[in-house]
Amino acid sequence: MAARIYNFNPGPATLPLSVLEQVKAEFLDFKGSGMSISEVSHRSAVFEEMLNDAVARLKRLMNLSDTCKVLFLQGGASSQFFMVPMNLIPEGTTAEYVNTGSWSAKAIKETQILNKNHTVIASSQDRNYCYIPKNVAATPGAAYLHFTSNNTIEGTQWDAFPQANGVPLVSDMSSDILCRPFDPSPFGLIYAGAQKNLGPAGVTIVIIREDMLERVPKDIPTMLRYTTHAEKNSLYNTPPCIAIYMVQLVLKWIEDSFGNLEAVERRNRDKASLLYNFIDNSDFYRGTADPDSRSMMNVTFRLTDENLEKKFIAEATQSQLGGVKGHRSVGGCRASLYNAMDVEGVRSLVDFMKAFAAKNG
Ligand SMILES: *Cc1c(COP(=O)(O)O)cnc(C)c1O
């Protein structure tokens, strides 16, 4: 078997080996059906059982109430940038946004295109999005408050979420869903593209509270209404079957190997501290996010001598440490430490960084 690298890609990203092995083992015969998961009907009992199991596991792990619907949609997290304002800003109300990075900015832009009332109540654009604004609170009566819980590109993450003040929170959790436990009750809607922390590309998870469904207008296309998918258990049309199946396996992997999100968070904190502590104690590397706003999932850093970054990334790749190049819009380096990355992988990266600094310092 070809050696597997430590994969620090931001997304699509590393997945648990045991999940990939199970996919391989049962690819030709899904649960005794005599058909591949890529061939079974999405209307069959075996498929729907699997989908319902995924929903049940996600609800258990996230402690979601029974008044939440879990939807499996297509079009990526990027389609939620317009579906959220299309569905959830009733006439005469205003939505609030926090601008903490490139993905937040894209969500705001779609709201603008739709010409929906919205205001940006806080932003960290003044310092290249290297921090999370403090003391953010929703204005009572707002349609919702939208924020990006983890800024994949800039390497920042909300520690305490914005104060809801009775306003439904809406969050893009694409790159940190299931990385830690939190109280879901102030959230009206949570969305996440699967390809960072949940599974392969092709499916987007939307968790929506039932009271939010009452706002959905009838004059938008059927496929773009949350009610359509909620009423049909994500089976209004053909869903991305393979992607949902792999998400179900990842959720099972989390429950079987960690039990709960407290344990997942402990390991994520250990991994992130390992790397941040090393960076903080080195003159050769420096973190780009403010220490109190740093992400556990995406560690962004530079080499003090930026001219060495190309060599650093190339040699990391040669050493079986993939994907440490920063996003093209910000440059530098980034190591993504999603749930499926183990502590050994981060240790290997730190060892490599140490050796590279010794050779080139
Ligand atoms: C990757 C990412 C997106 C875009 O996801 P797509 O599924 O490619 O549309 C949106 N928001 C965040 C926070 C992301 O990390």
The ligand as a Gaussian input file, in Angstrom:
#p B3LYP/6-31G(d) Opt

LIG

0 1
 C      -14.406000      26.393000       2.850000
 C      -15.326000      27.364000       3.463000
 C      -16.448000      27.861000       2.772000
 C      -16.750000      27.486000       1.348000
 O      -17.242000      26.212000       1.264000
 P      -17.741000      25.587000      -0.116000
 O      -18.339000      24.302000       0.341000
 O      -16.522000      25.424000      -0.974000
 O      -18.723000      26.507000      -0.726000
 C      -17.275000      28.748000       3.432000
 N      -17.029000      29.129000       4.703000
 C      -15.962000      28.671000       5.391000
 C      -15.732000      29.134000       6.787000
 C      -15.075000      27.781000       4.793000
 O      -14.003000      27.334000       5.466000

